[in-house]
Amino acid sequence: MAMPYYVSPEQMMQDKAEYAKKGIARGKSTVVMEYDAGILLLADNASSLNKISEVYDKIAFAAAGKYSEFENLRKAGIRHADMKGFIYSRKDVNARSLANAYSQTLGTIFSQEAKPLEVEILVVELGETAAENEIFRIQFDGSIFDEKSFTVVGGKAEPLYEALKTRYQLTGLEAAIKICVEAMEDSDQQKVPPTSLEVAILDRHRAERQFRRLGADELSAALSA
């Protein structure tokens, strides 16, 4: 009679983590960076499927990894925000509470399911001032990080983060876009055409909805400025 195959809990968790990391790294990178009038969200994404989206007032979502999985999380986040705003108040909906909800969901799936989600997500909130901006990065295992100035998920995240660290400064939108694209090109060792970029901003100067997508013409103008 064959002996049952045993895997220690530590090894199982390590294997699941490696599986998720490989899946996330296969995708392209997504960057969030503060600029002088708001927050820039930029993804290397030639697909028509969005990796960046609006969630609620002044709150945006960005992700890297398996599209079907983070799209389900995005929809769940919108429902969570809408329900909380309806039951309580719109002011009670914030990036911190949404990031905590995502953290709990991802952590539960990672610990209890055989396959972890191959996603890493960003929840971003535009503050009244730059000091009040909030950027949360949530990993596949539910780990949550409170980031400042900029952060990266997906693809070659570590070299891209280091490239951004040497370039980052609080500047205007056009310069911020160029900093992100140049850092991507350095980390990937290849050009990133404007047609391969998905770009949106949370703009503090807008009176109504702060979330706005940048069109191809506006993006090309920023990169050639």
C-alpha positions as CSV (number, residue, x, y, z in Angstrom):
1,M,0.0,0.0,0.0
2,A,1.4,3.4,-1.0
3,M,2.1,5.9,1.7
4,P,0.1,9.1,1.5
5,Y,2.0,12.0,0.1
6,Y,2.7,14.6,2.8
7,V,3.5,18.3,2.2
8,S,4.3,20.5,5.2
9,P,2.1,23.6,5.7
10,E,5.2,25.8,5.3
11,Q,6.1,24.1,2.0
12,M,2.5,24.4,0.7
13,M,2.4,28.1,1.5
14,Q,5.8,28.6,-0.2
15,D,4.7,26.7,-3.3
16,K,1.5,28.8,-3.5
17,A,3.4,32.0,-3.1
18,E,5.9,31.0,-5.9
19,Y,3.0,30.1,-8.1
20,A,1.3,33.5,-7.6
21,K,4.5,35.5,-8.0
22,K,5.3,33.8,-11.4
23,G,1.8,34.5,-12.7
24,I,1.9,38.1,-11.7
25,A,5.4,38.6,-13.1
26,R,4.3,37.2,-16.5
27,G,2.1,40.3,-17.0
28,K,3.2,43.9,-17.7
29,S,3.8,46.5,-15.0
30,T,1.5,49.1,-13.6
31,V,2.7,52.2,-11.9
32,V,1.1,54.7,-9.6
33,M,2.9,58.0,-9.0
34,E,2.0,61.3,-7.3
35,Y,2.4,64.5,-9.3
36,D,1.9,68.1,-8.2
37,A,-1.9,68.2,-8.9
38,G,-2.9,64.6,-8.2
39,I,-2.0,61.0,-8.8
40,L,-0.9,59.3,-12.1
41,L,-1.8,55.7,-12.9
42,L,0.0,54.2,-15.8
43,A,0.0,50.7,-17.1
44,D,1.9,48.9,-19.9
45,N,-1.2,47.6,-21.5
46,A,-1.8,47.1,-25.3
47,S,-5.1,45.3,-24.6
48,S,-8.4,47.0,-24.8
49,L,-9.2,45.5,-21.4
50,N,-8.6,48.0,-18.6
51,K,-6.1,47.5,-15.8
52,I,-7.0,50.9,-14.3
53,S,-10.4,52.1,-13.3
54,E,-12.5,54.4,-11.2
55,V,-14.0,52.9,-8.0
56,Y,-15.6,55.8,-6.2
57,D,-15.3,59.5,-5.4
58,K,-11.5,60.2,-5.6
59,I,-10.7,56.5,-5.4
60,A,-9.1,54.5,-8.3
61,F,-8.1,50.8,-8.7
62,A,-5.2,49.4,-10.6
63,A,-3.8,45.9,-10.9
64,A,-1.4,43.4,-12.5
65,G,-1.7,39.7,-13.0
66,K,-4.6,37.5,-14.3
67,Y,-7.2,39.8,-15.8
68,S,-10.3,37.7,-15.0
69,E,-9.3,37.5,-11.3
70,F,-8.6,41.2,-10.7
71,E,-11.6,42.2,-12.8
72,N,-13.8,40.2,-10.3
73,L,-12.1,42.0,-7.5
74,R,-12.6,45.4,-9.1
75,K,-16.3,44.8,-9.4
76,A,-16.6,43.5,-5.9
77,G,-14.8,46.7,-4.7
78,I,-17.2,48.9,-6.5
79,R,-20.2,47.1,-5.0
80,H,-18.5,47.3,-1.5
81,A,-18.0,51.1,-1.9
82,D,-21.5,51.7,-3.3
83,M,-23.1,49.8,-0.5
84,K,-21.1,51.5,2.3
85,G,-21.8,54.9,0.8
86,F,-25.5,54.1,0.5
87,I,-25.9,52.7,4.0
88,Y,-23.7,55.2,5.8
89,S,-22.3,58.2,4.0
90,R,-20.1,58.8,0.9
91,K,-17.5,60.3,3.3
92,D,-17.2,56.9,5.0
93,V,-15.9,55.3,1.8
94,N,-12.2,55.6,1.6
95,A,-9.2,53.8,0.2
96,R,-8.1,52.4,3.6
97,S,-11.4,50.5,4.2
98,L,-11.4,49.2,0.6
99,A,-7.8,48.1,0.8
100,N,-8.6,46.2,4.1
101,A,-11.5,44.5,2.5
102,Y,-9.3,43.4,-0.4
103,S,-6.7,42.2,2.0
104,Q,-9.1,40.0,3.9
105,T,-10.5,38.5,0.7
106,L,-7.0,37.7,-0.8
107,G,-5.7,36.5,2.5
108,T,-8.6,34.1,3.0
109,I,-8.3,32.7,-0.6
110,F,-4.5,32.3,-0.2
111,S,-4.8,30.4,3.1
112,Q,-7.9,28.3,2.4
113,E,-8.0,27.6,-1.4
114,A,-5.7,25.2,-3.3
115,K,-4.9,27.9,-5.9
116,P,-4.1,31.5,-4.9
117,L,-5.2,34.5,-7.0
118,E,-2.5,35.6,-9.4
119,V,-3.0,39.3,-8.8
120,E,-1.5,42.3,-7.1
121,I,-3.7,45.4,-6.7
122,L,-3.4,49.1,-5.9
123,V,-6.1,51.2,-4.3
124,V,-5.4,54.9,-4.6
125,E,-7.2,57.9,-3.0
126,L,-6.7,61.5,-3.9
127,G,-6.5,63.7,-0.8
128,E,-7.4,67.4,-0.4
129,T,-3.7,68.0,-0.2
130,A,-0.7,65.9,-1.4
131,A,0.0,64.9,2.2
132,E,-3.4,63.3,2.4
133,N,-3.0,61.1,-0.7
134,E,-3.2,57.4,0.0
135,I,-1.7,54.6,-2.0
136,F,-2.2,51.0,-0.8
137,R,-0.6,47.9,-2.5
138,I,-2.2,44.6,-1.7
139,Q,-0.4,41.3,-2.5
140,F,-1.8,37.9,-3.5
141,D,-1.6,36.7,0.1
142,G,-3.4,39.7,1.6
143,S,-0.3,41.5,2.7
144,I,-1.0,45.2,2.6
145,F,1.5,48.1,2.2
146,D,1.0,51.8,2.7
147,E,3.1,53.4,-0.1
148,K,4.3,56.9,-0.5
149,S,5.1,58.9,-3.7
150,F,5.1,55.9,-6.1
151,T,4.8,52.2,-6.3
152,V,4.8,49.3,-8.9
153,V,3.0,46.0,-9.4
154,G,3.5,43.3,-12.0
155,G,6.1,42.5,-14.6
156,K,9.7,43.4,-13.7
157,A,8.5,45.3,-10.6
158,E,11.8,45.4,-8.7
159,P,14.1,46.9,-11.5
160,L,11.3,49.3,-12.4
161,Y,10.9,50.4,-8.8
162,E,14.6,51.0,-8.6
163,A,14.5,53.0,-11.9
164,L,11.7,55.1,-10.5
165,K,13.5,55.7,-7.2
166,T,16.5,57.3,-9.0
167,R,14.2,59.6,-11.1
168,Y,11.2,60.5,-8.9
169,Q,10.4,64.0,-8.1
170,L,7.1,65.8,-7.4
171,T,6.5,67.5,-10.8
172,G,3.9,68.3,-13.4
173,L,1.8,65.7,-15.2
174,E,3.8,65.7,-18.4
175,A,7.1,65.2,-16.7
176,A,5.6,62.5,-14.4
177,I,4.4,60.6,-17.5
178,K,7.9,60.8,-19.1
179,I,9.5,59.7,-15.8
180,C,7.3,56.6,-15.7
181,V,7.8,55.7,-19.3
182,E,11.6,56.2,-19.3
183,A,11.8,54.0,-16.2
184,M,9.7,51.3,-17.9
185,E,11.9,51.4,-20.9
186,D,15.1,51.1,-18.8
187,S,13.8,48.2,-16.8
188,D,12.5,46.3,-19.9
189,Q,15.4,47.3,-22.2
190,Q,13.0,48.2,-25.0
191,K,10.8,51.1,-26.2
192,V,7.3,51.5,-24.9
193,P,5.1,53.1,-27.6
194,P,2.2,55.4,-26.6
195,T,-0.2,52.9,-28.1
196,S,0.8,50.3,-25.5
197,L,0.0,52.6,-22.6
198,E,-3.1,52.9,-20.5
199,V,-3.0,56.2,-18.5
200,A,-5.4,57.8,-16.1
201,I,-5.2,60.5,-13.4
202,L,-6.9,61.6,-10.2
203,D,-6.9,65.3,-10.8
204,R,-7.3,67.6,-7.8
205,H,-8.2,70.6,-10.0
206,R,-11.3,68.9,-11.4
207,A,-14.5,70.1,-9.6
208,E,-16.6,67.0,-10.2
209,R,-15.2,63.6,-10.9
210,Q,-11.4,63.6,-10.2
211,F,-10.8,60.4,-12.3
212,R,-10.0,61.0,-15.9
213,R,-8.5,58.9,-18.7
214,L,-5.9,60.4,-21.0
215,G,-6.5,59.9,-24.7
216,A,-3.8,58.9,-27.2
217,D,-3.3,62.5,-28.5
218,E,-2.9,63.9,-25.0
219,L,-0.4,61.1,-24.1
220,S,1.6,61.6,-27.3
221,A,1.8,65.3,-26.7
222,A,3.0,64.7,-23.1
223,L,5.7,62.3,-24.3
224,S,7.0,64.6,-27.0
225,A,6.9,67.8,-24.8
